Amino acid sequence: MSNPYAVSEADPSIENENRAVSSFKRKSVLLVILLSIVTFGVYPFYWVVTRTKILNQLIPEKAIPSGFTLTVTIAYIVLFAGGFIAGFTGNEDLVQTLNLLNLPIYILLVVWFFKFANRLESVSKSPYSGVGVFFLSAFYLQHKINKLIDAETAA
């Protein structure tokens, strides 16, 4: 029985019609991690927004709905801005409200990463680890994109 938690390898025999992965830019995973630290966790959100636009252009028939992405984007911005306002004003009611909104918004963000991984899998024909997507999100998906680009350039 194979290990369900093992990181899958990119299939170097990607067919010509599936070479749309080249639309993505290769980026160092370490750079993605560094940008995430420097931006206090905002970069993974930016990463998924920009990559979703590319992915939606590649497969418009399976596009991630713009209503979903817009809702999560607005909620994330409100949560982020509200955190700054609460920090500067010390408003306890606002802090409690943000604490209540924090979990649902991050659940929606994780759902977005899974939607992205699902669509990317349909383009690349390469399986993804749900554990990797859940715990490492943008870092894991950038790693997978890099492997697909490498396999594509090697072919």
Summary of the structure (lengths in Angstrom):
residues: 155
radius of gyration: 17.4
end to end distance: 29.9
largest distance: 57.6
contacts: 418
relative contact order: 0.20
helix: 77%
strand: 0%
